[in-house]
Amino acid sequence: MSKPMRKPDLRGVTVATVLPFKDDSSIDWDGYARVLDYCACPDGIAAVFVNGHAGEGGSLSDDERQAVIERTRKHIGGKPLLSGIIAHSTAEAIHQAQLAEAAGADCAVLFPPAPLGGGASATSRAPVAFVQAVSSAIGIPVSIFQYPLASGFGYSPETLAKIAALDGVIAIKEGSDSIFAYDENRRAVKRADPSVAILPSNFNWFLPQLAIGGDGILSGLVSLAPDLFVALWQAALADDLTALRAVNERLYPIVRAIYGPGADHGHAHAHESRAQGARLDRQRRSAAAAAAGRSGVVRRHRNDARCGARDRRHSSGVRDEPMADEAFIHIVRVDIDPEHEAAFNAWYEQRHFPDLLACPGWLSAKRFVSIGDGPKYAAMYEVAGRWAFETPEFLKVKGFGPFESLVKNFMRIQLKPTSGPT
């Protein structure tokens, strides 16, 4: 008797990872590990999608696709792992899907094969037969990659409904690139099988797609701004339109930079890769600087760090800014609406403070409530030096997490010691 199929829960944020390469066109595995650290491992990322368009799945060999799955599985642990199946025929799709299953993928994401273009997907017969053939040949579930309708590869609501009714189909990555088509497809799929997840993915439509209704988000843009997409999804879960709008405003410049005028879609994923690589390079350089700072500051007792900073001060005792390894006080003040206040305070005390104090160079933390003018809440930190803001540990936990889009009236104050007695 065969074992029942394990169906991963794809509700939430799924990151479609970019895949970096070296100059000789071989995969940059060290760079890829940093990509996963940044966008696949943080809390709030529900699943990871590899070997898709952003992951260059169509240009990889079988061995390379296998290696991507195996390395990703080791890196992310038990999170659901999806792998793209970009094939030119049903036989090739079955072959890729079987290899993906053997390598450790939890779900095969089926891209429409080339023969379904040119009007072949206008009726349901060929697309349904393709999905059924691949699904029946593997022991893991499948998800459907819905293309933009203008490409000629997008499926109709009728076709998607028939596909959703097949055993083993658990999700639709909805990329029709039309809000009308999105809603029609969502309704058709949910009528066929309410358990099939609809995952919005069109970069121009995240807010309206989630406002209409969706079961998660799947996008390569998550690899650039995972924290914003987690905040967007949490706002959607809370039915908080104000928060959705606020996060969408922060996403807008990223979307325009990647997909805006002058950045045709054929090169968009290259832009994503370059932006991701630049960010990771900055983090790597910051980590090196932090390591140098830690050798001289953090390994001392806290009082030694302060004394060392005083010893390195100019003879006047006054500087415009703290030195890179000079201790100082960092104060953050914010307001938050009353309906979010209790949850915000609990998160700050139980999650945010412990996370920050686990970072190199963050020496102490305390919160205050204002009794005068200005934002209500203040947090005061003792920081060993500016390098503490550049460590990989801090970059993972900075900001306001699930409340990023809800805080307002943000103020930051930084104080350095004077030359007088302390």
Stockholm file with secondary structure:
# STOCKHOLM 1.0

chainA/1-422         MSKPMRKPDLRGVTVATVLPFKDDSSIDWDGYARVLDYCACPDGIAAVFVNGHAGEGGSLSDDERQAVIERTRKHIGGKPLLSGIIAHSTAEAIHQAQLAEAAGADCAVLFPPAPLGGGASATSRAPVAFVQAVSSAIGIPVSIFQYPLASGFGYSPETLAKIAALDGVIAIKEGSDSIFAYDENRRAVKRADPSVAILPSNFNWFLPQLAIGGDGILSGLVSLAPDLFVALWQAALADDLTALRAVNERLYPIVRAIYGPGADHGHAHAHESRAQGARLDRQRRSAAAAAAGRSGVVRRHRNDARCGARDRRHSSGVRDEPMADEAFIHIVRVDIDPEHEAAFNAWYEQRHFPDLLACPGWLSAKRFVSIGDGPKYAAMYEVAGRWAFETPEFLKVKGFGPFESLVKNFMRIQLKPTSGPT
#=GR chainA/1-422 SS CCCCCCCCCCCEEEEECCCCBCTTSCBCHHHHHHHHHHHTSSTTEEEEEESSTTTTGGGSCHHHHHHHHHHHHHHHTTSCEEEEECCSSHHHHHHHHHHHHHHTCSEEEECCCGGGTTTTTSSSHHHHHHHHHHHHTSSSCEEEEECCGGGTCCCCHHHHHHHHTSTTEEEEEECCSCHHHHHHHHHHHHHHCTTSEEEECCTTCHHHHHHHCCSEEEEGGGGTCHHHHHHHHHHHHTTCHHHHHHHHHHHHHHHHHHHSTTCCGGGHHHHHHHHHHHHHHHHHHHHHHHHHHHHHTTTSCHHHHHHHHHHTSCTTSCCSSCCTTCCEEEEEEEECCHHHHHHHHHHIIIIIHHHHHTSTTEEEEEEEECSSSSCSEEEEEEESCGGGGSSHHHHHHCSCGGGTTTCEEEEEEEECCCSSCC
#=GC SS_cons         CCCCCCCCCCCEEEEECCCCBCTTSCBCHHHHHHHHHHHTSSTTEEEEEESSTTTTGGGSCHHHHHHHHHHHHHHHTTSCEEEEECCSSHHHHHHHHHHHHHHTCSEEEECCCGGGTTTTTSSSHHHHHHHHHHHHTSSSCEEEEECCGGGTCCCCHHHHHHHHTSTTEEEEEECCSCHHHHHHHHHHHHHHCTTSEEEECCTTCHHHHHHHCCSEEEEGGGGTCHHHHHHHHHHHHTTCHHHHHHHHHHHHHHHHHHHSTTCCGGGHHHHHHHHHHHHHHHHHHHHHHHHHHHHHTTTSCHHHHHHHHHHTSCTTSCCSSCCTTCCEEEEEEEECCHHHHHHHHHHIIIIIHHHHHTSTTEEEEEEEECSSSSCSEEEEEEESCGGGGSSHHHHHHCSCGGGTTTCEEEEEEEECCCSSCC
//
